[in-house]
Amino acid sequence: SPILFLICTFSAGAADPAPDTLARHYGFDSVEIYKIDLGITQLRTADFNNDGAVDIAVANNAKSVIELLLQRGTKPWDKVLAPLVALVFPLAMWVVAALDTRYGWSRLAGWVQAAGLFLVVLGILVTARAMLANRFFASTVRIQKDRGQVVVSTGPYARVRHPGYAGVLVYTFGTPLALDSVPAFLPAGLCAATLVLRTALEDRTLRAE
């Protein structure tokens, strides 16, 4: 019967002494076991970092914790730089701008804020255009060999080497102006410097691989 077949199949799989051998046979990475806490309420699979690989998100409401298990492929150095560029420094800009508003450290003219808002919108549009032109666009640096990644030279990539990064830079420097905060340029500058470093490392990776 189908039920007996499933039981026998499960039992045979559980008794297999060499799961890594099966993994390699079918083209998968070696089996890895992760300990997950009790009280898990949600488990979702998706490509959370847009690198073409399926990841896992596990939510534990009892501990107010969400764990992300990302598939390998992202370069080790980008696991440090990507969060800085995408989360830490942008958040720092908003926090510094809020403190600036609270304590009145600086004040910009209205037209300067309007120009900053224009730069923010322009940066978003440039980055969005780069994402549309490049089907390998990802939030982390990873050579997507499984998808046959090639260097894109069409659309904005025909004029700018890294239009996505260019858009982020425009957005980054427009944000302090739009938020009416000169001190916010400090985290904005750190974000830009980190982005330039990341660009250089990505270029080196593309040439090497």
Steps between C-alpha positions, in 0.01 A plus 500: 500500500614865463525540879718191534717624214553834673589330829750271331653789306536710815651211693751429224600866486539522877722196504731628227843528664640739239257783416788709361551239230140539385531877513804498273335245269203729439709814473427652841739628765573277797224459756517749787303477825394810690358494852173696518344605831166369622203729452548565128178646362590585140738360241526656155722435200584769246791676334533761774828653381417482128801287409314228314520249786213393727543602865308418818345735756397362840287701744483439874222718643572388856849651481417776249776367274520446125791292370612508139684203351658622177641264242868523434633706214529851643860609535618506864604864486157599365329344800657789691477780242147434372326553839702817555390647167141375508411542867753640748607823329156587353345452843776711653416782255139504616596486868752784468250707301237443770742612771592800285134597478457451875802708604521741207859433399456619142247654266484492119308718257175368360634479146793289624258253658301492175820429307580221744157347450556515124830313542332237716233434236760505222717250685207265550404520131858438382533196725160367390601538135821306567300221665272475198793486256700243696329170577801405714458807724533386861525658842821311578809424294476146368605348167180333385651210310179303544319762289772544240593851612665724241611863507208724398581774248155619395272776627666724762791253516605616152583843646579435867698206640288474815174694452344334804778621726492842331131527586567405860772767525265767366232388746749493787622857450150628432361360824675740747388796287141375486504442877634852563808373683865581441629257769325216316769535234738320739324159478420580135872542428582174680230327298640639174856397590384148586309483172809603301702232679230244425498601133876450476480158665213398273697599190793293624267205554351529151846509340619203705195278447 
